[in-house]
Amino acid sequence: MIYSTEVKNMCSVHQGVHHGAAPIPEEAKWVSAKDVKDISGYTHGIGWCAPQQGACKLSLNVKDGIIQEALVETIGCSGMTHSAAMASEILPGLTVLEALNTDLVCDAINTAMRELFLQIVYGRTQSAFSEDGLQIGAGLEDLGKGARSMVGTTYGTLAKGPRYLELTDGYITDLAIDENDEIIGYKFVNFGKMMDFIKKGDEPAEALKKASGKYGRVDDAVKFIDPRKE
């Protein structure tokens, strides 16, 4: 340890009251975290790339400082979408500090890791008040049945109005339109469920029918339009 001359010439003054780190909530316990191994929790972080052409949602399940589970969901450029696959291989087994300083190729994923790290070390995790936290596998539960990301994609122009393309229910096949040319509902296909039916042996046409549904006042529609072509 090297001290400057100014510091060397100072007299010593005793440090007063110091209680250490303030406790943070972790999995239904109050923890005064001093080391990386003191950190546990399940939470999410959102990131974006420098040109803001894509975004990443990163979910980590951390136990005793070690990342046990990683869910990566991205939307945007093809490069970022592919680099996300690397993150799911790289992150499990690392400490949260190692993960913060790991080159994850994509700005969006790096930014998501930074935001998530802040939540974890400040005790703002989803599992902060859950006894023993969330089990490994909680990330898949976020995806719901069919293990597909919940995506909302809508489009609109002043000249032609809105188009719903994909929502949590799934891929929108038809928009229900009323007499005022307003959207009152839609028909959809849940691709995750459809693929599950096909893998179980259903014919594609039957699987498509079983995975189809509707939302809103579909029965009151005066016409239906294909949001991608009409």
QUIDA-V768429 format. One line per field, one symbol per residue. phi: phi as a letter, one per 40 degrees, with the letter a starting at -180 (. if undefined). burial: # if it has 24 or more other C-alpha atoms within 12 Angstrom, else .. A space follows every 50 residues. Layout:
phi = ???
burial = ???
This chain:
phi = .bbccccdccccbccccacgcccbcbfgbcbccbbdcccaibabbbbacd cfbaabbbbbbbbfgbccabbbbbaicccccccccccccccdhccccccc bcccgbdcccccccccdccccbgbccbdbbdggbcchccccccgcgfbcc bbbbaabccbgcbcbabdcicccaccbcccgbcbiababccccdcccccc hccdccccccccaaagccccccabbcccbb
burial = .......................####...#.#..#.############. ...#######################...##.###.##.###.####.## ...#.############.##########....##...###.#...#.### ............###############....##############..... .......#..#####..#..#..##.#...
